[in-house]
């Protein structure tokens, strides 16, 4: 938890524009109980591999990413994915977000009419950024 505080105060606050703080709590897991449950705890090293788990209000893991320590994570991509999961959940599955979707961009309407036309739908509103 002390490393998280230092990282938030001295590093992350300079990387995040809005408010300078992570907009969700960070977790410390001394002993690796939670990391073991998610399969990211290294008994030999006594630490978790860096991971991000998106868990919905029903307790279901909707997305996750686990990277080795030398590879940095992208907080903007994590936030984009949370927003996408929230949109899909709010629509009851009537809307889907294509690759690279961002809030305010076109969503897809899953169904038989979309089969074979995803690229056509996706490319009308998506930018390659």
MDAnalysis code that builds the backbone (N, CA, C; Angstrom):
import MDAnalysis as mda
import numpy as np

u = mda.Universe.empty(387, n_residues=129, atom_resindex=np.repeat(np.arange(129), 3), trajectory=True)
u.add_TopologyAttr("name", ["N", "CA", "C"] * 129)
u.add_TopologyAttr("resid", np.arange(1, 130))
u.add_TopologyAttr("resname", ["UNK", "UNK", "UNK", "UNK", "UNK", "UNK", "UNK", "UNK", "UNK", "UNK", "UNK", "UNK", "UNK", "UNK", "UNK", "UNK", "UNK", "UNK", "UNK", "UNK", "UNK", "UNK", "UNK", "UNK", "UNK", "UNK", "UNK", "UNK", "UNK", "UNK", "UNK", "UNK", "UNK", "UNK", "UNK", "UNK", "UNK", "UNK", "UNK", "UNK", "UNK", "UNK", "UNK", "UNK", "UNK", "UNK", "UNK", "UNK", "UNK", "UNK", "UNK", "UNK", "UNK", "UNK", "UNK", "UNK", "UNK", "UNK", "UNK", "UNK", "UNK", "UNK", "UNK", "UNK", "UNK", "UNK", "UNK", "UNK", "UNK", "UNK", "UNK", "UNK", "UNK", "UNK", "UNK", "UNK", "UNK", "UNK", "UNK", "UNK", "UNK", "UNK", "UNK", "UNK", "UNK", "UNK", "UNK", "UNK", "UNK", "UNK", "UNK", "UNK", "UNK", "UNK", "UNK", "UNK", "UNK", "UNK", "UNK", "UNK", "UNK", "UNK", "UNK", "UNK", "UNK", "UNK", "UNK", "UNK", "UNK", "UNK", "UNK", "UNK", "UNK", "UNK", "UNK", "UNK", "UNK", "UNK", "UNK", "UNK", "UNK", "UNK", "UNK", "UNK", "UNK", "UNK", "UNK", "UNK", "UNK"])
u.atoms.positions = np.array([
    [0.816, -1.199, 0.000],
    [0.000, 0.000, 0.000],
    [0.858, 1.261, 0.000],
    [2.071, 1.170, 0.594],
    [2.939, 2.339, 0.624],
    [3.474, 2.659, -0.765],
    [3.772, 1.623, -1.538],
    [4.217, 1.833, -2.915],
    [3.100, 2.464, -3.734],
    [1.848, 2.022, -3.537],
    [0.715, 2.629, -4.236],
    [0.594, 4.110, -3.901],
    [0.721, 4.444, -2.621],
    [0.614, 5.853, -2.217],
    [1.706, 6.680, -2.879],
    [2.941, 6.200, -2.828],
    [4.044, 6.928, -3.453],
    [3.824, 7.054, -4.961],
    [3.397, 5.954, -5.590],
    [3.163, 5.967, -7.040],
    [2.072, 6.966, -7.381],
    [0.969, 6.974, -6.622],
    [-0.120, 7.902, -6.885],
    [0.333, 9.348, -6.659],
    [0.999, 9.612, -5.534],
    [1.389, 10.974, -5.180],
    [2.478, 11.538, -6.080],
    [3.471, 10.709, -6.421],
    [4.647, 11.206, -7.129],
    [4.674, 10.932, -8.629],
    [3.914, 9.947, -9.089],
    [3.965, 9.584, -10.502],
    [2.612, 9.724, -11.193],
    [1.656, 8.964, -10.725],
    [0.359, 8.909, -11.399],
    [-0.334, 10.261, -11.430],
    [-0.203, 11.038, -10.371],
    [-0.849, 12.347, -10.321],
    [-0.367, 13.248, -11.463],
    [0.818, 12.976, -11.991],
    [1.341, 13.753, -13.117],
    [0.853, 13.212, -14.459],
    [0.360, 11.959, -14.463],
    [-0.071, 11.312, -15.704],
    [-1.559, 11.475, -15.973],
    [-2.351, 11.659, -14.926],
    [-3.805, 11.734, -15.085],
    [-4.232, 13.186, -15.016],
    [-4.981, 13.622, -16.019],
    [-5.389, 15.019, -16.121],
    [-6.428, 15.383, -15.059],
    [-7.521, 14.661, -15.004],
    [-8.660, 15.021, -14.157],
    [-8.396, 14.692, -12.692],
    [-8.054, 15.680, -11.913],
    [-7.939, 15.494, -10.480],
    [-6.633, 14.904, -9.987],
    [-5.834, 14.333, -10.850],
    [-4.548, 13.812, -10.445],
    [-4.582, 12.574, -9.585],
    [-5.702, 11.851, -9.542],
    [-5.781, 10.628, -8.750],
    [-6.442, 9.528, -9.571],
    [-6.156, 8.291, -9.221],
    [-6.847, 7.165, -9.840],
    [-8.306, 7.259, -9.402],
    [-9.258, 7.184, -10.333],
    [-10.668, 7.357, -9.965],
    [-11.312, 6.096, -9.373],
    [-10.500, 5.212, -8.830],
    [-10.983, 3.999, -8.189],
    [-9.923, 3.563, -7.188],
    [-10.306, 2.772, -6.191],
    [-9.306, 2.372, -5.194],
    [-8.300, 1.371, -5.761],
    [-7.062, 1.503, -5.320],
    [-6.040, 0.516, -5.659],
    [-5.993, -0.486, -4.502],
    [-5.615, -1.693, -4.800],
    [-5.637, -2.781, -3.840],
    [-4.229, -3.199, -3.449],
    [-4.038, -3.422, -2.168],
    [-2.806, -4.026, -1.680],
    [-3.176, -5.390, -1.120],
    [-2.371, -6.390, -1.415],
    [-2.716, -7.771, -1.075],
    [-1.558, -8.466, -0.365],
    [-1.205, -8.002, 0.863],
    [-0.114, -8.683, 1.556],
    [-0.476, -10.151, 1.794],
    [0.432, -11.035, 1.472],
    [0.181, -12.467, 1.634],
    [-0.387, -13.127, 0.396],
    [-0.884, -12.347, -0.570],
    [-1.316, -12.889, -1.850],
    [-2.623, -13.649, -1.888],
    [-3.502, -13.460, -0.916],
    [-4.757, -14.209, -0.904],
    [-5.626, -13.908, -2.136],
    [-5.774, -12.640, -2.445],
    [-6.598, -12.265, -3.600],
    [-5.874, -12.610, -4.900],
    [-4.575, -12.308, -4.963],
    [-3.792, -12.643, -6.156],
    [-3.817, -14.128, -6.459],
    [-3.792, -14.953, -5.419],
    [-3.872, -16.407, -5.624],
    [-5.214, -16.789, -6.220],
    [-6.286, -16.164, -5.740],
    [-7.631, -16.464, -6.262],
    [-7.738, -16.130, -7.748],
    [-7.025, -15.099, -8.197],
    [-7.073, -14.689, -9.601],
    [-5.921, -15.255, -10.428],
    [-5.074, -16.065, -9.812],
    [-4.001, -16.718, -10.544],
    [-2.835, -15.829, -10.920],
    [-2.605, -14.739, -10.173],
    [-1.524, -13.829, -10.518],
    [-0.472, -13.698, -9.412],
    [-0.600, -14.498, -8.354],
    [0.354, -14.416, -7.248],
    [1.510, -15.373, -7.469],
    [2.739, -14.872, -7.311],
    [3.930, -15.706, -7.415],
    [4.394, -16.037, -6.000],
    [4.217, -17.271, -5.616],
    [4.652, -17.729, -4.290],
    [6.158, -17.532, -4.132],
    [6.914, -17.835, -5.178],
    [8.379, -17.745, -5.120],
    [8.856, -16.316, -4.879],
    [8.190, -15.333, -5.530],
    [8.602, -13.933, -5.377],
    [7.847, -13.223, -4.257],
    [6.717, -13.790, -3.832],
    [5.931, -13.168, -2.777],
    [5.169, -11.934, -3.212],
    [4.919, -11.819, -4.516],
    [4.181, -10.665, -5.054],
    [3.274, -11.115, -6.203],
    [2.324, -10.253, -6.527],
    [1.466, -10.505, -7.692],
    [2.127, -9.986, -8.961],
    [1.807, -10.640, -10.076],
    [2.115, -10.068, -11.377],
    [1.155, -8.906, -11.548],
    [1.577, -7.864, -12.191],
    [0.703, -6.702, -12.363],
    [-0.517, -7.093, -13.188],
    [-1.671, -6.810, -12.642],
    [-2.898, -7.169, -13.337],
    [-3.998, -6.164, -13.096],
    [-4.944, -6.146, -14.022],
    [-6.125, -5.303, -13.920],
    [-7.320, -6.192, -14.204],
    [-8.300, -6.163, -13.312],
    [-9.497, -6.970, -13.470],
    [-10.704, -6.044, -13.438],
    [-11.546, -6.123, -14.449],
    [-12.783, -5.335, -14.474],
    [-13.897, -6.270, -14.036],
    [-14.480, -5.956, -12.895],
    [-15.505, -6.804, -12.285],
    [-16.808, -6.026, -12.250],
    [-17.876, -6.607, -12.802],
    [-19.149, -5.894, -12.869],
    [-19.859, -5.893, -11.509],
    [-20.955, -5.142, -11.387],
    [-21.665, -5.064, -10.109],
    [-22.190, -6.409, -9.602],
    [-22.293, -7.404, -10.478],
    [-22.737, -8.734, -10.071],
    [-21.571, -9.619, -9.629],
    [-20.345, -9.066, -9.642],
    [-19.165, -9.831, -9.221],
    [-18.572, -10.693, -10.319],
    [-18.970, -10.474, -11.572],
    [-18.474, -11.260, -12.710],
    [-17.283, -10.529, -13.345],
    [-16.169, -11.237, -13.544],
    [-15.020, -10.648, -14.227],
    [-15.403, -10.485, -15.700],
    [-15.410, -9.242, -16.164],
    [-15.754, -8.941, -17.556],
    [-14.517, -8.761, -18.426],
    [-13.409, -8.390, -17.813],
    [-12.179, -8.195, -18.575],
    [-10.993, -8.228, -17.634],
    [-9.854, -8.598, -18.181],
    [-8.634, -8.574, -17.376],
    [-7.429, -8.459, -18.282],
    [-6.353, -7.965, -17.676],
    [-5.090, -7.855, -18.386],
    [-3.995, -8.121, -17.368],
    [-3.075, -9.000, -17.694],
    [-1.954, -9.309, -16.821],
    [-0.682, -9.125, -17.654],
    [0.210, -8.292, -17.141],
    [1.448, -7.993, -17.854],
    [2.640, -8.227, -16.935],
    [3.769, -8.590, -17.512],
    [4.980, -8.706, -16.709],
    [5.443, -7.297, -16.332],
    [6.157, -7.161, -15.219],
    [6.526, -5.831, -14.722],
    [7.201, -4.881, -15.709],
    [8.023, -5.343, -16.665],
    [8.667, -4.360, -17.538],
    [7.719, -3.677, -18.527],
    [6.498, -4.191, -18.687],
    [5.578, -3.628, -19.671],
    [4.553, -2.755, -18.956],
    [4.483, -1.492, -19.355],
    [3.558, -0.551, -18.733],
    [2.121, -0.765, -19.163],
    [1.225, -0.350, -18.303],
    [-0.203, -0.434, -18.596],
    [-0.718, 0.924, -19.047],
    [-1.908, 0.945, -19.631],
    [-2.478, 2.175, -20.163],
    [-3.773, 2.481, -19.419],
    [-3.747, 3.444, -18.501],
    [-4.922, 3.777, -17.707],
    [-6.061, 4.280, -18.583],
    [-5.750, 4.994, -19.661],
    [-6.811, 5.482, -20.553],
    [-7.547, 4.325, -21.212],
    [-6.821, 3.278, -21.597],
    [-7.462, 2.104, -22.183],
    [-8.309, 1.386, -21.138],
    [-7.824, 1.313, -19.917],
    [-8.615, 0.685, -18.848],
    [-9.919, 1.445, -18.633],
    [-9.846, 2.760, -18.573],
    [-11.055, 3.570, -18.384],
    [-12.004, 3.432, -19.571],
    [-11.454, 3.380, -20.793],
    [-12.280, 3.199, -21.988],
    [-13.033, 1.874, -21.919],
    [-12.346, 0.834, -21.474],
    [-13.000, -0.467, -21.368],
    [-14.094, -0.457, -20.308],
    [-13.850, 0.180, -19.175],
    [-14.894, 0.281, -18.146],
    [-16.108, 1.001, -18.725],
    [-15.897, 2.096, -19.451],
    [-17.009, 2.833, -20.064],
    [-17.751, 1.960, -21.074],
    [-17.023, 1.176, -21.841],
    [-17.653, 0.286, -22.818],
    [-18.495, -0.780, -22.118],
    [-17.946, -1.387, -21.054],
    [-18.718, -2.383, -20.306],
    [-19.964, -1.757, -19.684],
    [-19.848, -0.529, -19.191],
    [-21.007, 0.149, -18.605],
    [-22.079, 0.410, -19.652],
    [-21.673, 0.840, -20.840],
    [-22.632, 1.092, -21.919],
    [-23.358, -0.189, -22.320],
    [-22.597, -1.255, -22.513],
    [-23.186, -2.539, -22.907],
    [-24.144, -3.035, -21.825],
    [-23.738, -2.916, -20.577],
    [-24.596, -3.346, -19.466],
    [-25.873, -2.526, -19.414],
    [-25.753, -1.206, -19.556],
    [-26.931, -0.326, -19.505],
    [-27.910, -0.624, -20.638],
    [-27.381, -1.083, -21.777],
    [-28.255, -1.383, -22.919],
    [-28.857, -2.780, -22.826],
    [-28.471, -3.526, -21.800],
    [-28.957, -4.895, -21.677],
    [-28.452, -5.803, -22.782],
    [-27.329, -5.432, -23.386],
    [-26.756, -6.237, -24.461],
    [-27.289, -5.875, -25.836],
    [-28.142, -4.856, -25.907],
    [-28.684, -4.431, -27.198],
    [-27.677, -3.636, -28.014],
    [-26.595, -3.193, -27.358],
    [-25.537, -2.461, -28.045],
    [-24.203, -3.123, -27.728],
    [-23.301, -3.039, -28.689],
    [-21.948, -3.562, -28.511],
    [-20.971, -2.490, -28.960],
    [-19.795, -2.500, -28.385],
    [-18.798, -1.505, -28.762],
    [-17.744, -2.168, -29.648],
    [-17.509, -1.605, -30.829],
    [-16.492, -2.174, -31.712],
    [-15.088, -1.867, -31.211],
    [-14.119, -2.480, -31.827],
    [-12.715, -2.246, -31.501],
    [-12.400, -0.760, -31.563],
    [-11.735, -0.259, -30.538],
    [-11.350, 1.146, -30.531],
    [-12.469, 2.106, -30.173],
    [-13.655, 1.599, -29.836],
    [-14.785, 2.468, -29.493],
    [-14.413, 3.411, -28.358],
    [-14.932, 4.628, -28.455],
    [-14.782, 5.616, -27.395],
    [-16.155, 6.220, -27.133],
    [-16.386, 6.717, -25.918],
    [-17.686, 7.331, -25.613],
    [-18.052, 8.387, -26.649],
    [-19.294, 8.338, -27.088],
    [-19.782, 9.264, -28.103],
    [-19.673, 8.733, -29.519],
    [-18.919, 7.663, -29.702],
    [-18.782, 7.064, -31.029],
    [-19.893, 6.059, -31.278],
    [-20.014, 5.654, -32.512],
    [-21.054, 4.721, -32.936],
    [-20.921, 3.367, -32.237],
    [-22.063, 2.813, -31.853],
    [-22.094, 1.466, -31.290],
    [-22.705, 0.526, -32.318],
    [-22.512, -0.752, -32.107],
    [-23.082, -1.762, -32.991],
    [-24.345, -2.329, -32.359],
    [-25.277, -2.734, -33.185],
    [-26.512, -3.379, -32.746],
    [-26.400, -4.856, -33.118],
    [-26.063, -5.711, -32.151],
    [-25.893, -7.129, -32.456],
    [-27.179, -7.749, -33.005],
    [-27.036, -8.622, -33.963],
    [-28.174, -9.330, -34.534],
    [-27.812, -9.912, -35.881],
    [-28.735, -10.662, -36.470],
    [-28.454, -11.292, -37.769],
    [-28.076, -10.300, -38.857],
    [-28.628, -9.075, -38.823],
    [-28.318, -8.077, -39.844],
    [-26.892, -7.571, -39.790],
    [-26.197, -7.792, -38.678],
    [-24.820, -7.329, -38.525],
    [-23.809, -8.348, -39.063],
    [-24.228, -9.593, -39.187],
    [-23.328, -10.656, -39.635],
    [-22.786, -10.325, -41.026],
    [-21.466, -10.335, -41.139],
    [-20.813, -10.033, -42.411],
    [-20.735, -8.552, -42.729],
    [-21.204, -7.681, -41.809],
    [-21.199, -6.241, -42.064],
    [-20.508, -5.450, -40.957],
    [-19.798, -6.146, -40.075],
    [-19.153, -5.445, -38.961],
    [-18.171, -4.404, -39.483],
    [-17.323, -4.784, -40.450],
    [-16.350, -3.829, -40.982],
    [-17.051, -2.612, -41.565],
    [-18.102, -2.829, -42.329],
    [-18.845, -1.729, -42.939],
    [-19.384, -0.777, -41.865],
    [-19.981, -1.336, -40.833],
    [-20.515, -0.521, -39.728],
    [-19.395, 0.154, -38.957],
    [-18.358, -0.600, -38.662],
    [-17.248, -0.098, -37.859],
    [-16.526, 1.037, -38.570],
    [-16.283, 0.874, -39.856],
    [-15.457, 1.837, -40.580],
    [-16.168, 3.141, -40.886],
    [-17.488, 3.208, -40.742],
    [-18.194, 4.451, -41.036],
    [-17.993, 5.506, -39.957],
    [-17.571, 5.100, -38.756],
    [-17.451, 6.077, -37.671],
    [-16.140, 5.968, -36.912],
    [-15.336, 4.991, -37.208],
    [-14.115, 4.785, -36.430],
    [-12.918, 5.407, -37.138],
    [-12.062, 5.977, -36.324],
    [-10.793, 6.486, -36.835],
    [-9.695, 5.531, -36.406],
    [-8.693, 5.415, -37.191],
    [-7.574, 4.544, -36.844],
    [-6.573, 5.368, -36.045],
    [-6.750, 5.419, -34.708],
    [-5.806, 6.181, -33.903],
    [-5.075, 5.331, -32.939],
])
